[in-house]
């Protein structure tokens, strides 16, 4: 699993902005920003899915 700092570093290395990553992965910029700023606990729902996709936590991505 990665830390938030590692995820941000990976985005920098790939040349992607948070907004670009969010759009490419079907999430809103605001939702991704809440996860990366620590304002979302990412236990369930969209914040969980974002955290799993970013590699911040293990788990399954559940779609509606």
N, C-alpha and C positions, 0 to 999 in steps of 0.2 A: 504494500500500500504506500501511497505517496502522501507527503505533507502538502499543505496548501502552498507553501513556498516552492516546493518542487514542481507542483502543477503550474504555477505562474512562470517559473523558470523554463519549463518545457514549452509553454506557449510562446515565450520570448524567443527561444531557440528555433521554433518552427516558423517564426515570423507571423503568427496569427494573433490578432487581437481577441479579446474576450468576446466582443460582439460577433466577429467572424466565426469563432468556434461555436458560439451559441447558435447562430443561424445554420451552420453546416450540420449541427446535431439536433436541430428542431426544438431548441429551447429559447426562451426570451433572454435577452441580455440581462434584464433586471433579476431574473431568477438565478442565473449563473453568478451574477455579482453578489447576491445575498449569500450563496454557498461559499464563495471565495472570501468574502469578508467575515465569515463566521456568524452571520445574522440568521442563518437557517440551520436547524439542528440535523437536517437530512435523515430523519428516522423513517419517513414514509413519503409517498407521493412523488411529485416532480423533483423536489430537492433530493430525495433518495436516488432517483434515477440519474440526476446530474452528478451526484457524488460517485456513483458506481461508474458512470461513463468516464469521468475524469480520473478514476483510479484512487479516489480518496477512501473508499471503503469497498469491502467485498459484498456481493449480493447479486440478486437478479433484478433485471429491469422489467417491470410489470407495465404492460400497456393496457389501456382501457378497452 
